[in-house]
Amino acid sequence: MPFRFSALIALLCLSTAVFAQSEDTKRYEAYGGYTFLSNSFNGVPGSTQPLNGWDASLATPKLFGGRFKLETFGYRGTNTGAPQDALFILAGGQFDKKFGRETAFVEGLAGNGSMNKYWGPNGVRGEQDAFAAYMGGGLDTPITRRIAFRVDGGYQHTSFQVIGNTTLMEVYVPGLPHSFGRIASGLVWKF
């Protein structure tokens, strides 16, 4: 009986010390900012145009070394005579490590992307929904105790295809991009 009681006291004392050291990992993270995509979705060689957009995400507190993250971002622009309004909703994991005041992280996300109907070159009809994936990383620099400035970047893959105006079959367009570079920056609120 005395051994169990002393083990319980030791466990309670150690748990408060561990909590004090890892208070930051027990918080949700809400992010909002600007994002830049390296090319338009119909940016075939000789006709490339980067896209600007917005980015927002929510990450859960750390569990088993990582966070579950839900992210949404959108782009708007025009290329080869066609408007491009893209919206992505992705989910996955984020793993971070503190280095002094800064926190570095890596992430892997997958989900769905959606586009307007006539986004293809010269306004040709294209797929409106497709698989999307993102792998990247970044750095959070604290501004206050609960707010940090985030810079991140990585590789984005999408599988949008052109359908064509007269048929519902996919049309092969040489050079249609599926791989993109993406950078983003904004503010993170830890609550």
C-alpha positions as CSV (number, residue, x, y, z in Angstrom):
1,M,0.0,0.0,0.0
2,P,2.7,2.6,0.8
3,F,4.4,1.9,-2.6
4,R,1.2,2.6,-4.5
5,F,0.6,5.8,-2.6
6,S,4.2,7.1,-3.2
7,A,4.0,6.1,-6.9
8,L,0.7,8.1,-7.2
9,I,2.3,11.1,-5.5
10,A,5.4,10.9,-7.9
11,L,3.1,10.6,-10.9
12,L,1.1,13.6,-9.9
13,C,4.2,15.7,-9.4
14,L,5.8,14.7,-12.7
15,S,2.6,15.3,-14.7
16,T,2.5,19.0,-13.6
17,A,6.1,19.4,-14.7
18,V,5.5,17.8,-18.1
19,F,2.4,20.0,-18.6
20,A,4.4,23.1,-17.8
21,Q,7.0,22.3,-20.4
22,S,4.5,21.3,-23.2
23,E,1.7,23.9,-22.7
24,D,2.1,25.1,-26.3
25,T,1.4,21.6,-27.7
26,K,-1.9,21.5,-25.9
27,R,-3.4,24.3,-28.0
28,Y,-5.4,24.4,-31.2
29,E,-3.9,26.4,-34.0
30,A,-6.0,28.7,-36.3
31,Y,-4.2,30.1,-39.3
32,G,-5.2,32.7,-42.0
33,G,-3.1,34.3,-44.7
34,Y,-2.1,34.8,-48.3
35,T,-1.0,32.1,-50.7
36,F,0.8,32.1,-54.1
37,L,0.7,29.3,-56.7
38,S,3.4,29.0,-59.3
39,N,1.2,28.5,-62.3
40,S,-2.4,28.6,-63.5
41,F,-4.2,25.3,-63.8
42,N,-4.4,25.8,-67.6
43,G,-0.9,27.2,-67.8
44,V,0.5,25.2,-70.7
45,P,4.1,26.0,-71.8
46,G,4.3,29.5,-73.3
47,S,1.3,30.6,-71.4
48,T,2.0,30.5,-67.7
49,Q,0.5,32.9,-65.1
50,P,0.9,32.5,-61.3
51,L,-2.2,32.8,-59.1
52,N,-2.8,34.6,-55.9
53,G,-5.2,33.5,-53.2
54,W,-6.1,33.0,-49.5
55,D,-5.4,30.2,-47.1
56,A,-7.0,29.2,-43.8
57,S,-6.5,26.1,-41.5
58,L,-7.3,24.6,-38.1
59,A,-5.0,22.1,-36.3
60,T,-5.8,20.1,-33.2
61,P,-3.6,19.9,-30.2
62,K,-0.7,17.5,-30.5
63,L,-1.5,13.8,-30.1
64,F,1.1,11.1,-30.5
65,G,3.6,13.6,-31.8
66,G,1.5,15.2,-34.5
67,R,-1.6,17.3,-35.1
68,F,-4.6,16.6,-37.3
69,K,-5.0,19.6,-39.7
70,L,-7.9,20.7,-41.9
71,E,-6.9,23.3,-44.5
72,T,-8.8,25.2,-47.1
73,F,-7.4,27.6,-49.7
74,G,-8.5,29.3,-52.9
75,Y,-7.1,31.0,-55.9
76,R,-8.5,33.4,-58.4
77,G,-7.1,34.6,-61.7
78,T,-7.3,34.6,-65.5
79,N,-5.0,32.8,-68.0
80,T,-5.4,32.0,-71.7
81,G,-8.7,33.8,-71.8
82,A,-10.3,31.7,-69.1
83,P,-11.2,32.6,-65.5
84,Q,-9.9,30.3,-62.8
85,D,-11.7,30.1,-59.5
86,A,-10.2,27.2,-57.5
87,L,-11.1,26.0,-54.0
88,F,-9.3,23.2,-52.1
89,I,-10.2,21.4,-48.9
90,L,-7.5,19.1,-47.6
91,A,-6.8,17.2,-44.4
92,G,-3.8,15.4,-43.0
93,G,-1.1,15.6,-40.4
94,Q,1.3,18.3,-39.2
95,F,4.5,17.5,-37.2
96,D,6.4,20.3,-35.5
97,K,9.5,20.8,-33.4
98,K,10.5,23.9,-31.4
99,F,14.0,25.4,-31.9
100,G,14.5,28.1,-29.4
101,R,11.6,30.5,-29.9
102,E,10.7,29.3,-33.4
103,T,8.7,26.3,-34.4
104,A,9.5,24.4,-37.6
105,F,6.9,22.0,-39.0
106,V,6.3,19.6,-41.9
107,E,2.9,18.6,-43.2
108,G,1.2,16.2,-45.6
109,L,-2.4,16.8,-46.7
110,A,-4.8,15.2,-49.2
111,G,-8.3,16.0,-50.3
112,N,-10.5,17.6,-53.0
113,G,-10.1,20.6,-55.3
114,S,-12.9,22.2,-57.3
115,M,-12.9,24.6,-60.2
116,N,-15.3,26.7,-62.2
117,K,-16.8,24.9,-65.3
118,Y,-14.9,26.6,-68.2
119,W,-11.4,27.0,-66.8
120,G,-9.5,25.2,-69.7
121,P,-7.3,27.0,-72.3
122,N,-9.5,29.6,-74.2
123,G,-12.5,28.8,-71.9
124,V,-12.7,25.1,-72.8
125,R,-14.8,23.0,-70.3
126,G,-12.8,21.2,-67.6
127,E,-13.3,18.8,-64.7
128,Q,-14.8,20.6,-61.8
129,D,-13.6,18.2,-59.0
130,A,-10.3,16.4,-58.7
131,F,-7.9,14.8,-56.2
132,A,-5.4,17.2,-54.7
133,A,-2.4,16.6,-52.4
134,Y,0.1,18.9,-50.7
135,M,3.5,18.3,-49.0
136,G,5.5,21.0,-47.4
137,G,6.8,22.7,-44.3
138,G,7.4,26.0,-42.7
139,L,8.4,28.1,-39.7
140,D,6.4,29.9,-37.0
141,T,8.0,33.0,-35.4
142,P,6.2,34.2,-32.2
143,I,4.9,37.7,-32.1
144,T,3.1,37.4,-28.7
145,R,2.5,34.4,-26.5
146,R,-0.5,33.3,-28.5
147,I,0.1,34.8,-32.0
148,A,2.9,33.8,-34.4
149,F,3.9,34.8,-38.0
150,R,3.9,31.7,-40.3
151,V,5.8,31.2,-43.6
152,D,5.4,27.9,-45.4
153,G,5.9,26.4,-48.8
154,G,5.8,23.1,-50.6
155,Y,4.7,21.0,-53.5
156,Q,1.0,20.8,-54.6
157,H,-0.3,18.1,-57.0
158,T,-3.7,18.2,-58.6
159,S,-5.2,16.0,-61.3
160,F,-7.7,18.3,-63.1
161,Q,-8.3,17.4,-66.8
162,V,-9.8,19.2,-69.7
163,I,-13.1,17.7,-70.9
164,G,-13.9,19.7,-74.0
165,N,-17.0,21.6,-75.0
166,T,-18.8,18.9,-77.1
167,T,-18.0,15.7,-75.2
168,L,-17.8,14.4,-71.7
169,M,-14.6,12.5,-72.4
170,E,-11.3,13.8,-71.2
171,V,-9.2,15.6,-73.8
172,Y,-5.4,15.3,-73.6
173,V,-3.8,18.8,-73.5
174,P,0.0,18.6,-73.9
175,G,1.8,20.4,-71.1
176,L,-1.3,20.8,-68.8
177,P,0.3,21.3,-65.3
178,H,-0.4,19.0,-62.4
179,S,2.6,19.9,-60.2
180,F,2.8,23.3,-58.6
181,G,5.0,25.2,-56.1
182,R,3.1,27.0,-53.4
183,I,4.1,29.5,-50.8
184,A,2.0,31.1,-48.1
185,S,2.4,33.5,-45.1
186,G,0.0,34.8,-42.4
187,L,-0.8,34.7,-38.7
188,V,-1.3,31.7,-36.4
189,W,-3.4,32.0,-33.3
190,K,-2.8,29.4,-30.6
191,F,-5.8,29.0,-28.3
